[in-house]
Amino acid sequence: MTSFAAVQMTSGPDVAANLAAASALLDAAAGAGAAVVLLPENFNCIGRQDADKRAAAESFGAGPTQDFLAAAASRHKLWIIGGTLPLASDAADGRVTNSCLCYDADGRCRARYDKIHLFDVDVPGKPGESYRESAHVAPGREVVVLDTPAGRVGLSVCYDIRFPELYRRLSAAGAEILTVPSAFTVPTGRAHWETLLRARAVENLCCVVAAAQSGVHPNGRETYGDSLIIDWWGRVLTRLPRGTGIITATIDRAAIAATRAEFPALANRVLGC
């Protein structure tokens, strides 16, 4: 059995300050014995304006945030799933990708997932509060699953959690753990966050690890927090409702396999997804 950690942050526009905060939390996760750590969405930068992510974008394979993740993983000898950061894309209009990079214990980048579902929403119950992620972010297209010391992990990001068909594809590709780095709004978080995460765990017989942004950011936006680790039966193992910090839980792959054998819901699927 392997320990998995989720990090909760309140990121702002200063990349160096955010990386320093992440470094301290990764130190804590390593000290707690975690083998794999998940950072939240936009952990390295939440700008004062949505367009700021264009200026903060790095080229894939080089940049201060990627160097930081590689060095931290190597120093602590742990795997880091780096929430998301903006990466330059080939989009003609200059949009970036909202990308999740995974580094192994030697500091090598082992996987990249570009967020597929973009948050273009007028927030219910909040007149005038709207988001158009697609104005500055180009969507990804590839579903990504990789092997880690904690098990086979399916990568996703925030708004993806509302689209169960993605998670069916991840579980069909062998995922035992689903990661969800996020920056959920407060109204949608209060209404749906835990319900959606537990549903994805139950229907796919997977553990879900969700690392969140929490609190009021310098741009005035407030994120919901409530980082969670949920087991394959939908039980909440641990959570951090508000503030910054880490949570850890043990992933029992043998128990996941036994439950899937005893309760063969995945094997009984008839739609081929």
Secondary structure, 3 states (H helix, E strand, C coil): CEEEEEEEECCCCCHHHHHHHHHHHHHHHHHCCCCEEECCCCCCCCCCCCCHHHHHCEECCECHHHHHHHHHHHHHCCEEECCCEEEECCCCCCCEEEEEEEECCCCCEEEEEECCCCCEEECCCCCCCEEEHHHCECCCCCCCEEEECCEEEEECCHHHHHCHHHHHHHHHCCCCEEECCECCEHHHHHHHHHHHHHHHHHHHCCEEEECEEEEECCCCCEEECCEEEECCCCCEEEEECCCCEEEEEEECHHHHHHHHHHCCCCCCCCCCC
